[in-house]
Amino acid sequence: MQGRTWAAVQAGEELAPLEYPITQKTLALQVVGNRDLFPYHHNGPFTRALGLRDTFVNTTFYQGLFGRYSTDWAGPAAAVRSQRLTMSDQLCPGDRAVVRGAVGRVWTEGADHLVEVVASIGHERGTTARCTTVLALPPDPGTAVADRELPEPPAPVAADDLPEFARADLGRPLHRDGPYPVSEAQIMYWCEMVRDAHPRYALDTDLPGGMIAPPQSLVMWGQPRATQMGLDPRHPDVELPDQPAWPAPAERFSFSFRAPDTTELIVQEVVCEFGTPLRPGDRVGVTYELTGCSPLKQTKLGPGYFVTGRETYRTRSGAIAGTCTMAMLQYGVRTLVG
């Protein structure tokens, strides 16, 4: 359990860069590792037909790689408390991604001794994502970091310009159960995706508390079944538009709220807070709440709405494993703005 202690960390400390080439196999490992079957991340002809450069890595891949980068530096005794991820461009096969970062704030909060790692991922074309990861570190050698209990999230407040169609959905809880339990195999597939060798995620760990799921894998445990995930939950395979989802059609989109007449979405920012660690055998329930929606805006991708929603992840015992607030553009509206 060697690693950094909070007392030895100073703001401004630079982390060693990490080079991570992106290949077709990277995207295959991504699909296996985080079970995201949206076509942007595996279907080249579909993605290029939209005018994008190629298939690209997804949100949870970034979360996994930034998480690995932070804990490689901090050591296995650190606990990931939160991540704020902002994406600005795509990372595609053939790109040689480089992760760079430095220590930002160093502070205490209650019993936690916290540091933030401010990092970015980019390639020769520029930066594709930025992430601030907050970690709790042991204050001194020989001390441990306690698990964190998250409080109930606050109720959303309606903005003055919230569209009328969104008012009935604001804060209305929608529940779904993750289709699969947390498993040793899926944890290991996640680690393979970003080559994360963290011993707490290892099947043969003898560390106190045993194997846990990477906190940054939180969203994966509540995703729909692979054959129900896609742009249209009733017909999720874009190459088979008449084939229904299997084994039964999904009633709602994966992100639970869709602005009217929108056909596409792209996630821009994800803010996650992590609480009780998930372990093999846990079953996860997800409660979604719409927290905001803009009026119709004109964007470089066309007319659309900026939508935010919060998901709260709980185990069957009621413990909060974490919350995830996503900000996304929902677009493809057939109406012109102005």
CORVEN-V147363 format. One record per helix or strand. SS is the DSSP state (alpha for helix, beta for strand). FROM is the first residue (numbers start at 1). TO is the last residue. If there is no record, write none. Layout:
ss=SS from=FROM to=TO
ss=SS from=FROM to=TO
This chain:
ss=beta from=3 to=3
ss=alpha from=6 to=8
ss=beta from=14 to=21
ss=alpha from=24 to=34
ss=alpha from=39 to=41
ss=alpha from=44 to=49
ss=beta from=56 to=56
ss=alpha from=59 to=74
ss=beta from=75 to=75
ss=beta from=79 to=87
ss=beta from=92 to=92
ss=beta from=96 to=109
ss=beta from=112 to=123
ss=beta from=126 to=136
ss=alpha from=164 to=167
ss=beta from=170 to=170
ss=beta from=174 to=177
ss=alpha from=184 to=194
ss=alpha from=199 to=201
ss=alpha from=215 to=222
ss=alpha from=226 to=228
ss=beta from=264 to=274
ss=beta from=284 to=293
ss=beta from=297 to=299
ss=beta from=302 to=315
ss=beta from=320 to=331
